[in-house]
Amino acid sequence: MDFFTPERIEKTRALAQDGKPFVFDDGDMRTLHFNEQVVQSAMRLSAPDELVIPYTQAMAGFVSLHPAPKHILMIGLGGGSFAKYCYRHFPSARITVLESNADVLALRDQFMIPADDARLQVLHVDAIAHLENLAFASVDVIMLDGFDVDGAPAALRSPEFFLNCKMVLDDKGVLIVNMGDQYANIVGTVTQGQAMFGAFHHWWFKVTTDNSHVAVAVNAVDDEVGDAMLRAAAIEIADQFSLELVYPKNSSAE
């Protein structure tokens, strides 16, 4: 679906309210917006658990780098695409979602996000502060998709934030980041990811069907054979979702 036809842009512009999130329905498609310029989340009313936007499909694919996660941490709720998908496809996993925007949380039912239970918990918290209080090695997968009306907050690409991510990830834990298309966020995320996880455990991919960029990091120690296997697994997943490996193109760990 083309989310940016002149007709859709005109209709969503009319609904925009100074950066407050709003819902727009177009046939079977429901989308979340802060303004008419960006689609924050998309859902088919007939299939609310399916992932619609290509970058979300790719990010979910990288969860398989940790094939049996016990705890998946999500930063940013949006329309709950990842929460619903993981709730359905990883029945043994506990899912924690961190969302700081009360107005986004208020739209939860409109996006058919399941109620909190023993497996799913959606928290109205500051993600950075919450990470600092999580137990060491208590998370298997972190899915970072935190954006506001201005884009990705700079605090979510700081050295402190990436250190906290690494600290809470278990051995072979996976960090998956939607970097969007903002230059500062891409450069900052890739720089900190490489510095914190190491060159052999961090990859930057571009979604070839749009202008989205995704970063993937694995919390692992340097090991030539293991590093080559991780890279091969990451690239195999990327190929399934038509992703281009941007950096690093080559690795001596191969």
N, C-alpha and C positions, 0 to 999 in steps of 0.2 A: 504494500500500500504506500502511496505517495503521501507523506504527512504534511507536505509543504506546497500543496496546490494553492493558487491565489484565493480560492473560495474558503479553504480551511484556515489560511492565515487571517483572512478578514474576520471570520467567525471567532477564532480564538483571541484575536486582538480585542474584540469587543467584550470578551469575558475577563480580560486581564485586570487585576486590582493591585497595583503597586507591589508586585512580587508575591502576593499571597497565592498559594497553590489552588488550582481549580481543575474541574473535570470537564472533558468535552467528549460527547458521544457522536459517532459518525457511523451509522448503520450498526454493524456487529462489533465495531472497534471503539473502545473506551480509552482515552489517553489522559495523562496527568501533565499539567503545565504550571510553570511560574509566569510565563509570557508566551507570545506567539512564536518566538524564535527557536525554542527547543522543546522537544518531547521528552519529558522526564521518565515516563513509563507508558507502556501500551499493553492492552489486554483485549482479547476476543471475548465477548460476553458469552459466546457459545462454548468456549474452551478456556476458562479463566486460569488454569494451571499451566498452559502452554507458554513458551517463551516466544515473543513476537519479533523483537528487535535483534538484529544479527549479533551485536556485541554481547547480549545477554546469553544467547545460545553458546557463544564461544566461551564465555566465563564459566558457564555451567559445565561445559565439556572438560575444563581443566580441573574440576573437582575430582575427576577420576585419577589424577596423579596421586591422590590419597584414596584408594578404592573403598575403604570402609571407615569413613569418618564417624567418630563418636560425638564430636561437638563441632558444629559449624557456627561461626560468628559472622554476622553481617553488619556492616556499618552503612547506614542509610536504608530506610524502608521503601521510600517512593511508593509505587503502586503494589509493592509486595511480590514482584515477579519471582525473585530468587527464593523468598520465603515459601511461596506456594509450590514452586517447582521442587525444592529440596524436601519440603514436608511430604510430598507425594513420592519422590523417587529415592529418598534415603530414610526409610521407616525406622531404622535403628539409631538414627542420629538425633541428638538434642540440638535445637536451633535457637540461637539468641540473636535478636535484632536490636540494634541501637539506633535510635532516631531522636534528634534534638528538636525537631520542628513540630510543635503541637498541632499546627494546622494540617500537616501531612498525616499525622496520626488520626485526626478527626475524619479523614477520608477512607479509613481502613475498610469499613463495611462496603463502601461503594466498589472496592476492588476485590471483594470476596475473599479477603485474607482470613484464614481460620482463626477462631478464638484461641487465646492462650490455654495451654494444657500442660501435661507433663513433658511434652516434647518441644513445644514452641513457646517462647517468651519474647514479647516485644516490649522494650523498655524505653521510656521517655527520659533519656539521659544525654549528657555530653560524652561522646565516644572517647575522647582523649582521656578524660578523668576516669572513665570506667575501665579503660585498658590498664591504667596504672594500678588498679586494685584487683585485677584478675590474677589467679594463681599461675605460677611458673609452669609452662608446658601443659596448659589446660585446654588448649584449642587445637584441632586438627586442620581446619580450613578457615581462613579469613577471606571474606568477599567484601571488598571495599568499593562502594558505589555511592559516595557521599557528595552531593551537589546541592547548592542553593541557587537563588536567583542570579547570583554573580558568577556561578561556576563552582569549581572545586576549591574549598577553603585551603589557604596556604598551610594551615596547621596540620593538614592531613598529608603533607609531603615533607614534614620537618624531620631532622635527624632523631629527635626525641620520640616522635610518633613511630618511626620505623624501628627504633630500638625496642619500644614496647611491643610492637607486633612480633618481632623476633623472640622476645622473652616469653610471650604467652603461647607461641607455637610449639607443639611437640616435635620430637625428632621426625623428620620428613614431612613436617607440616607445610601447608601450601598457602601462600598469600596471592590473591588474584585481584587485580586492580583495574577498574574502568578509568582510564586517563582522559577520556573524552577527546577533544581536538584542540584544547588550549595549549599553546606552546609552553608557557611557564609551568603548567601542571605536568606536561609530558617530560620536560627536561628535569624538573625537580624530582618527580617520582622515579625516573630511571636512574638519576644520579644517586639518590638515597638508597634505592633498592640494590644497586650494584655495590655500593659501599658497605651496606649492612649484611647482604646475603652472599656476596662474592660473585665474580664474573661468570663462574661456571654454574651458578644456581639462579640466575635471573635472566629473563628474556623479555624483549619488547616486540609486540606484534601489532600489525595494522590490519583492521578489518577491510578487506578489499571491496566490499559492497557499499561501504560508506566511508566516512572520514574518522571513524572511531579508532582508538588505540587502547590496547590491553597489555598490562605487564603481569608477569607470572614469576614468583620466586618460591624456592623450596628451601626450608631450613635444614641444611645438610652439611656435613663436614666434607672437606676436599678429599676426593678419592677418584683416581683417574677412571677406573672401570665404572664406578657408580655414577660419576658425573656424565660420562658418555651415554649411559643408559637413561638418565634423567632427561638429558637434552633430546635424545631420540624419541622418548615418550612424549615430551612437550611438542616437538615438531610434528609427530604423527597426529596428535590431537588438533594442532593448528591446521594441518592439511584437511582434516575432516570439515573444518568450518571456513575454509578458503581464507586463511590468514596469511599475511606476508611477514616473515621474520625480518624485522628491521635491524635489531642489534642484540647480541653480537652475531655477525654473519658467519663467522668461523670460530672454532674453538680448538685449542691444543689438547683438550680433554677428549676429543673424538678418537 
